[in-house]
C-alpha cells in the first residue's frame, strides 16, 4: 500500500510515517499543506491519501477542499480524513458523490496503529469507514431526522456498526446476537430507509449514508 500523509504537524507526520512503515506500508510523501498534498498525489499516484481536515493557511477546511479536488481528478484514490474535531462541510459532498473508498476518523479515537491500517485496507478495498461520532454528527446535521427516527435503538446500533465497515458476523459478535438476527435488523433498516435492491456492498453504503440523500 502506497500512502501520502498530509498534516501540518511535523511530529504527527513523522510519527505516522514511522508507525506505518513498521506495518509494511510505504509512505511515499509526508506534506504540510493542501497545495503540497495535491502536487504529491498528482505526481506519485498513491493508493491512499491520509488528510488532516484543518491545515494552513486558515486552518479551517483546506484538507477537505483538497480531498474534493483530488476525488474529482483521481477517482480510484482512497481518501482517509483525520480530524481532532467533527466537521461536516465538504465531507457531506464527498459522501454524496463518492462514498466508496472513503473514510473519516477522529484522531483521538485512533489509539492503535492496527485499527488505522485495517481502516486503510477497507477504504482501498472500496469500503466506507466512518467513526461512530462522525455518523452521529452527520445524522444530527441533516434534514432527514424523521427518516432515521423510524429505526429502533437496536437498528441504529446495527447501522452504526455498518458505518464502521463491519461484516454481519462482526456485528453479531459486537452485539452478542446471532447472525440471523443481524440479517433481520439489516433487512428492516433497508425497508424503513426505503433502499431498493442494488448490487453487492453498495447497498450497505447507501444504508449508512441514507440521511445524506438530497
ZADO-1210 file (C-alpha; in nm, 4 decimals, padded with zeros to 6 digits):
<atoms>
<atom x="00.0000" y="00.0000" z="00.0000" code="UNK" pos="1"/>
<atom x="00.1408" y="00.3416" z="-00.1035" code="UNK" pos="2"/>
<atom x="00.0281" y="00.6347" z="00.1092" code="UNK" pos="3"/>
<atom x="00.0629" y="01.0133" z="00.1187" code="UNK" pos="4"/>
<atom x="00.0255" y="01.1804" z="00.4593" code="UNK" pos="5"/>
<atom x="-00.0876" y="01.5446" z="00.4807" code="UNK" pos="6"/>
<atom x="-00.0765" y="01.7126" z="00.8233" code="UNK" pos="7"/>
<atom x="00.0653" y="02.0452" z="00.9388" code="UNK" pos="8"/>
<atom x="00.2149" y="01.8831" z="01.2492" code="UNK" pos="9"/>
<atom x="00.5637" y="01.7602" z="01.1679" code="UNK" pos="10"/>
<atom x="00.5643" y="01.5471" z="01.4808" code="UNK" pos="11"/>
<atom x="00.2442" y="01.3703" z="01.3764" code="UNK" pos="12"/>
<atom x="00.3610" y="01.3247" z="01.0171" code="UNK" pos="13"/>
<atom x="00.6899" y="01.1687" z="01.1232" code="UNK" pos="14"/>
<atom x="00.5254" y="00.9537" z="01.3889" code="UNK" pos="15"/>
<atom x="00.2637" y="00.8194" z="01.1494" code="UNK" pos="16"/>
<atom x="00.5222" y="00.7549" z="00.8809" code="UNK" pos="17"/>
<atom x="00.7369" y="00.5504" z="01.1212" code="UNK" pos="18"/>
<atom x="00.4432" y="00.3537" z="01.2594" code="UNK" pos="19"/>
<atom x="00.3047" y="00.2761" z="00.9148" code="UNK" pos="20"/>
<atom x="00.6470" y="00.1720" z="00.7855" code="UNK" pos="21"/>
<atom x="00.6615" y="-00.0888" z="01.0623" code="UNK" pos="22"/>
<atom x="00.3385" y="-00.2401" z="00.9248" code="UNK" pos="23"/>
<atom x="00.4786" y="-00.2664" z="00.5722" code="UNK" pos="24"/>
<atom x="00.3004" y="00.0435" z="00.4439" code="UNK" pos="25"/>
<atom x="00.5039" y="00.2587" z="00.2050" code="UNK" pos="26"/>
<atom x="00.4700" y="00.6295" z="00.2863" code="UNK" pos="27"/>
<atom x="00.5695" y="00.7919" z="-00.0438" code="UNK" pos="28"/>
<atom x="00.5312" y="01.1500" z="00.0808" code="UNK" pos="29"/>
<atom x="00.4529" y="01.3420" z="00.4001" code="UNK" pos="30"/>
<atom x="00.3459" y="01.7027" z="00.3381" code="UNK" pos="31"/>
<atom x="00.2413" y="02.0017" z="00.5474" code="UNK" pos="32"/>
<atom x="-00.0345" y="02.1722" z="00.3480" code="UNK" pos="33"/>
<atom x="-00.3070" y="02.1158" z="00.0914" code="UNK" pos="34"/>
<atom x="-00.1116" y="02.2547" z="-00.2049" code="UNK" pos="35"/>
<atom x="00.1765" y="02.0140" z="-00.1407" code="UNK" pos="36"/>
<atom x="-00.0756" y="01.7326" z="-00.0984" code="UNK" pos="37"/>
<atom x="-00.2319" y="01.7883" z="-00.4405" code="UNK" pos="38"/>
<atom x="00.1110" y="01.8053" z="-00.6067" code="UNK" pos="39"/>
<atom x="00.2273" y="01.4872" z="-00.4315" code="UNK" pos="40"/>
<atom x="-00.0817" y="01.2887" z="-00.5303" code="UNK" pos="41"/>
<atom x="-00.0690" y="01.4089" z="-00.8906" code="UNK" pos="42"/>
<atom x="00.2978" y="01.3119" z="-00.9185" code="UNK" pos="43"/>
<atom x="00.3177" y="00.9931" z="-00.7118" code="UNK" pos="44"/>
<atom x="-00.0307" y="00.8429" z="-00.7631" code="UNK" pos="45"/>
<atom x="-00.0590" y="00.6735" z="-00.4214" code="UNK" pos="46"/>
<atom x="-00.3236" y="00.4206" z="-00.3245" code="UNK" pos="47"/>
<atom x="-00.4469" y="00.6374" z="-00.0380" code="UNK" pos="48"/>
<atom x="-00.4186" y="00.9938" z="00.0901" code="UNK" pos="49"/>
<atom x="-00.4401" y="01.0455" z="00.4661" code="UNK" pos="50"/>
<atom x="-00.5535" y="01.4061" z="00.5099" code="UNK" pos="51"/>
<atom x="-00.5906" y="01.6370" z="00.8083" code="UNK" pos="52"/>
<atom x="-00.9041" y="01.8455" z="00.7525" code="UNK" pos="53"/>
<atom x="-00.7585" y="02.1644" z="00.9037" code="UNK" pos="54"/>
<atom x="-00.4308" y="02.2812" z="00.7521" code="UNK" pos="55"/>
<atom x="-00.2538" y="02.6091" z="00.6645" code="UNK" pos="56"/>
<atom x="-00.3087" y="02.8862" z="00.5885" code="UNK" pos="57"/>
<atom x="-00.6500" y="02.9338" z="00.7550" code="UNK" pos="58"/>
<atom x="-00.6723" y="02.6051" z="00.9482" code="UNK" pos="59"/>
<atom x="-01.0395" y="02.5650" z="00.8539" code="UNK" pos="60"/>
<atom x="-01.1245" y="02.3261" z="00.5686" code="UNK" pos="61"/>
<atom x="-00.8178" y="02.3221" z="00.3417" code="UNK" pos="62"/>
<atom x="-00.7735" y="01.9473" z="00.3739" code="UNK" pos="63"/>
<atom x="-01.1360" y="01.8675" z="00.2999" code="UNK" pos="64"/>
<atom x="-01.1377" y="02.1001" z="-00.0013" code="UNK" pos="65"/>
<atom x="-00.8240" y="01.9317" z="-00.1320" code="UNK" pos="66"/>
<atom x="-00.9930" y="01.5930" z="-00.0859" code="UNK" pos="67"/>
<atom x="-01.2858" y="01.7062" z="-00.3020" code="UNK" pos="68"/>
<atom x="-01.0417" y="01.8218" z="-00.5711" code="UNK" pos="69"/>
<atom x="-00.8409" y="01.5008" z="-00.5568" code="UNK" pos="70"/>
<atom x="-01.1514" y="01.2833" z="-00.5725" code="UNK" pos="71"/>
<atom x="-01.2576" y="01.4590" z="-00.8935" code="UNK" pos="72"/>
<atom x="-00.9160" y="01.4017" z="-01.0502" code="UNK" pos="73"/>
<atom x="-00.8291" y="01.0577" z="-00.9123" code="UNK" pos="74"/>
<atom x="-01.1486" y="00.8560" z="-00.8764" code="UNK" pos="75"/>
<atom x="-00.9688" y="00.5409" z="-00.7584" code="UNK" pos="76"/>
<atom x="-00.7762" y="00.7197" z="-00.4817" code="UNK" pos="77"/>
<atom x="-00.8563" y="00.6102" z="-00.1288" code="UNK" pos="78"/>
<atom x="-00.9208" y="00.9087" z="00.0974" code="UNK" pos="79"/>
<atom x="-00.8972" y="00.8994" z="00.4770" code="UNK" pos="80"/>
<atom x="-00.9794" y="01.2244" z="00.6550" code="UNK" pos="81"/>
<atom x="-00.8407" y="01.2707" z="01.0048" code="UNK" pos="82"/>
<atom x="-00.9512" y="01.5461" z="01.2386" code="UNK" pos="83"/>
<atom x="-00.9439" y="01.6491" z="01.6012" code="UNK" pos="84"/>
<atom x="-01.2977" y="01.7837" z="01.5685" code="UNK" pos="85"/>
<atom x="-01.6252" y="01.6978" z="01.3976" code="UNK" pos="86"/>
<atom x="-01.6769" y="01.8661" z="01.0623" code="UNK" pos="87"/>
<atom x="-01.9498" y="01.8348" z="00.8019" code="UNK" pos="88"/>
<atom x="-01.8620" y="02.0961" z="00.5401" code="UNK" pos="89"/>
<atom x="-01.7263" y="01.9289" z="00.2223" code="UNK" pos="90"/>
<atom x="-01.7500" y="01.5901" z="00.3946" code="UNK" pos="91"/>
<atom x="-02.1171" y="01.5616" z="00.3012" code="UNK" pos="92"/>
<atom x="-02.0350" y="01.6468" z="-00.0613" code="UNK" pos="93"/>
<atom x="-01.7709" y="01.3745" z="-00.0714" code="UNK" pos="94"/>
<atom x="-02.0045" y="01.1166" z="00.0761" code="UNK" pos="95"/>
<atom x="-02.2916" y="01.2032" z="-00.1532" code="UNK" pos="96"/>
<atom x="-02.0850" y="01.1911" z="-00.4706" code="UNK" pos="97"/>
<atom x="-01.8364" y="00.9120" z="-00.3979" code="UNK" pos="98"/>
<atom x="-01.8990" y="00.7112" z="-00.0793" code="UNK" pos="99"/>
<atom x="-01.6671" y="00.4330" z="-00.1931" code="UNK" pos="100"/>
<atom x="-01.3001" y="00.4350" z="-00.0893" code="UNK" pos="101"/>
<atom x="-01.3633" y="00.6991" z="00.1753" code="UNK" pos="102"/>
<atom x="-01.3086" y="00.7250" z="00.5494" code="UNK" pos="103"/>
<atom x="-01.3318" y="00.9834" z="00.8263" code="UNK" pos="104"/>
<atom x="-01.1812" y="00.9142" z="01.1679" code="UNK" pos="105"/>
<atom x="-01.1212" y="01.1293" z="01.4735" code="UNK" pos="106"/>
<atom x="-00.7550" y="01.1449" z="01.5719" code="UNK" pos="107"/>
<atom x="-00.8116" y="01.0874" z="01.9416" code="UNK" pos="108"/>
<atom x="-01.0099" y="00.7700" z="01.8667" code="UNK" pos="109"/>
<atom x="-00.7269" y="00.6106" z="01.6663" code="UNK" pos="110"/>
<atom x="-00.5309" y="00.4648" z="01.9570" code="UNK" pos="111"/>
<atom x="-00.3902" y="00.1597" z="01.7786" code="UNK" pos="112"/>
<atom x="-00.1970" y="00.1557" z="01.4503" code="UNK" pos="113"/>
<atom x="-00.3611" y="-00.1779" z="01.3642" code="UNK" pos="114"/>
<atom x="-00.7036" y="-00.0087" z="01.3727" code="UNK" pos="115"/>
<atom x="-00.5734" y="00.2594" z="01.1379" code="UNK" pos="116"/>
<atom x="-00.4227" y="00.0072" z="00.8974" code="UNK" pos="117"/>
<atom x="-00.7420" y="-00.2001" z="00.8940" code="UNK" pos="118"/>
<atom x="-00.9392" y="00.1137" z="00.8075" code="UNK" pos="119"/>
<atom x="-00.6942" y="00.1965" z="00.5286" code="UNK" pos="120"/>
<atom x="-00.7245" y="-00.1510" z="00.3773" code="UNK" pos="121"/>
<atom x="-01.1048" y="-00.1330" z="00.3972" code="UNK" pos="122"/>
<atom x="-01.1018" y="00.2017" z="00.2156" code="UNK" pos="123"/>
<atom x="-00.8649" y="00.0852" z="-00.0574" code="UNK" pos="124"/>
<atom x="-01.0861" y="-00.2200" z="-00.0997" code="UNK" pos="125"/>
<atom x="-01.3760" y="00.0072" z="-00.1911" code="UNK" pos="126"/>
<atom x="-01.5350" y="00.0447" z="00.1513" code="UNK" pos="127"/>
<atom x="-01.6546" y="00.3361" z="00.3601" code="UNK" pos="128"/>
<atom x="-01.5212" y="00.3764" z="00.7149" code="UNK" pos="129"/>
<atom x="-01.6748" y="00.6343" z="00.9467" code="UNK" pos="130"/>
<atom x="-01.6055" y="00.6998" z="01.3138" code="UNK" pos="131"/>
<atom x="-01.9258" y="00.6429" z="01.5158" code="UNK" pos="132"/>
<atom x="-01.9056" y="01.0015" z="01.6431" code="UNK" pos="133"/>
<atom x="-01.8908" y="01.1224" z="01.2817" code="UNK" pos="134"/>
<atom x="-02.2012" y="00.9187" z="01.1974" code="UNK" pos="135"/>
<atom x="-02.3916" y="01.0712" z="01.4892" code="UNK" pos="136"/>
<atom x="-02.2734" y="01.4207" z="01.3982" code="UNK" pos="137"/>
<atom x="-02.3770" y="01.3905" z="01.0343" code="UNK" pos="138"/>
<atom x="-02.7108" y="01.2401" z="01.1293" code="UNK" pos="139"/>
<atom x="-02.7793" y="01.5351" z="01.3561" code="UNK" pos="140"/>
<atom x="-02.6919" y="01.7871" z="01.0863" code="UNK" pos="141"/>
<atom x="-02.9335" y="01.6766" z="00.8160" code="UNK" pos="142"/>
<atom x="-03.2962" y="01.7343" z="00.7430" code="UNK" pos="143"/>
<atom x="-03.3901" y="01.3677" z="00.7454" code="UNK" pos="144"/>
<atom x="-03.4191" y="01.3098" z="01.1186" code="UNK" pos="145"/>
<atom x="-03.7746" y="01.1803" z="01.0699" code="UNK" pos="146"/>
<atom x="-03.6477" y="00.9122" z="00.8339" code="UNK" pos="147"/>
<atom x="-03.3863" y="00.7913" z="01.0813" code="UNK" pos="148"/>
<atom x="-03.6443" y="00.8179" z="01.3567" code="UNK" pos="149"/>
<atom x="-03.8154" y="00.5147" z="01.2035" code="UNK" pos="150"/>
<atom x="-03.5272" y="00.2984" z="01.3236" code="UNK" pos="151"/>
<atom x="-03.5342" y="00.1284" z="01.6609" code="UNK" pos="152"/>
<atom x="-03.2471" y="00.1734" z="01.9073" code="UNK" pos="153"/>
<atom x="-03.1067" y="-00.1674" z="01.8107" code="UNK" pos="154"/>
<atom x="-03.1348" y="-00.0893" z="01.4382" code="UNK" pos="155"/>
<atom x="-02.9392" y="00.2316" z="01.4967" code="UNK" pos="156"/>
<atom x="-02.6695" y="00.0289" z="01.6704" code="UNK" pos="157"/>
<atom x="-02.6516" y="-00.2052" z="01.3731" code="UNK" pos="158"/>
<atom x="-02.6376" y="00.0893" z="01.1327" code="UNK" pos="159"/>
<atom x="-02.3552" y="00.2470" z="01.3317" code="UNK" pos="160"/>
<atom x="-02.1540" y="-00.0748" z="01.3154" code="UNK" pos="161"/>
<atom x="-02.2212" y="-00.0989" z="00.9428" code="UNK" pos="162"/>
<atom x="-02.0766" y="00.2528" z="00.9145" code="UNK" pos="163"/>
<atom x="-01.7556" y="00.1212" z="01.0659" code="UNK" pos="164"/>
<atom x="-01.7272" y="-00.1270" z="00.7800" code="UNK" pos="165"/>
<atom x="-01.8067" y="-00.4341" z="00.9900" code="UNK" pos="166"/>
<atom x="-01.9392" y="-00.7519" z="00.8344" code="UNK" pos="167"/>
<atom x="-02.2617" y="-00.9163" z="00.9505" code="UNK" pos="168"/>
<atom x="-02.0588" y="-01.1658" z="01.1517" code="UNK" pos="169"/>
<atom x="-01.8597" y="-00.8895" z="01.3203" code="UNK" pos="170"/>
<atom x="-02.1808" y="-00.7029" z="01.4041" code="UNK" pos="171"/>
<atom x="-02.3265" y="-01.0182" z="01.5580" code="UNK" pos="172"/>
<atom x="-02.0154" y="-01.0628" z="01.7729" code="UNK" pos="173"/>
<atom x="-02.0133" y="-00.6986" z="01.8850" code="UNK" pos="174"/>
<atom x="-02.3803" y="-00.7013" z="01.9876" code="UNK" pos="175"/>
<atom x="-02.3754" y="-01.0611" z="02.1162" code="UNK" pos="176"/>
<atom x="-02.6627" y="-01.1692" z="01.8928" code="UNK" pos="177"/>
<atom x="-02.6846" y="-01.4391" z="01.6287" code="UNK" pos="178"/>
<atom x="-02.6206" y="-01.3855" z="01.2596" code="UNK" pos="179"/>
<atom x="-02.9822" y="-01.4336" z="01.1545" code="UNK" pos="180"/>
<atom x="-03.0889" y="-01.1582" z="01.3940" code="UNK" pos="181"/>
<atom x="-02.8354" y="-00.9221" z="01.2378" code="UNK" pos="182"/>
<atom x="-02.9649" y="-01.0089" z="00.8910" code="UNK" pos="183"/>
<atom x="-03.3216" y="-00.9375" z="01.0074" code="UNK" pos="184"/>
<atom x="-03.2190" y="-00.5991" z="01.1513" code="UNK" pos="185"/>
<atom x="-03.0422" y="-00.5040" z="00.8273" code="UNK" pos="186"/>
<atom x="-03.3431" y="-00.6075" z="00.6197" code="UNK" pos="187"/>
<atom x="-03.5687" y="-00.3856" z="00.8337" code="UNK" pos="188"/>
<atom x="-03.3214" y="-00.0962" z="00.8065" code="UNK" pos="189"/>
<atom x="-03.3277" y="-00.1240" z="00.4268" code="UNK" pos="190"/>
<atom x="-03.7074" y="-00.1303" z="00.4270" code="UNK" pos="191"/>
<atom x="-03.7501" y="00.1629" z="00.6678" code="UNK" pos="192"/>
<atom x="-03.4969" y="00.3761" z="00.4794" code="UNK" pos="193"/>
<atom x="-03.6648" y="00.2814" z="00.1503" code="UNK" pos="194"/>
<atom x="-03.3490" y="00.1433" z="-00.0064" code="UNK" pos="195"/>
<atom x="-03.4205" y="-00.0801" z="-00.3029" code="UNK" pos="196"/>
<atom x="-03.2127" y="-00.3787" z="-00.4057" code="UNK" pos="197"/>
<atom x="-02.8758" y="-00.2933" z="-00.5617" code="UNK" pos="198"/>
<atom x="-02.5537" y="-00.4774" z="-00.6273" code="UNK" pos="199"/>
<atom x="-02.3267" y="-00.6043" z="-00.3538" code="UNK" pos="200"/>
<atom x="-02.1835" y="-00.3852" z="-00.0813" code="UNK" pos="201"/>
<atom x="-02.3088" y="-00.0657" z="-00.2473" code="UNK" pos="202"/>
<atom x="-02.6464" y="-00.1192" z="-00.0830" code="UNK" pos="203"/>
<atom x="-02.4813" y="-00.1275" z="00.2604" code="UNK" pos="204"/>
<atom x="-02.3061" y="00.2007" z="00.1811" code="UNK" pos="205"/>
<atom x="-02.6367" y="00.3526" z="00.0781" code="UNK" pos="206"/>
<atom x="-02.7893" y="00.2438" z="00.4071" code="UNK" pos="207"/>
<atom x="-02.5099" y="00.4030" z="00.6076" code="UNK" pos="208"/>
<atom x="-02.5388" y="00.7231" z="00.4058" code="UNK" pos="209"/>
<atom x="-02.9164" y="00.7302" z="00.3652" code="UNK" pos="210"/>
<atom x="-02.9600" y="01.0518" z="00.5614" code="UNK" pos="211"/>
<atom x="-02.7378" y="01.2296" z="00.3048" code="UNK" pos="212"/>
<atom x="-02.9735" y="01.1769" z="00.0135" code="UNK" pos="213"/>
<atom x="-03.0794" y="01.5035" z="-00.1393" code="UNK" pos="214"/>
</atoms>
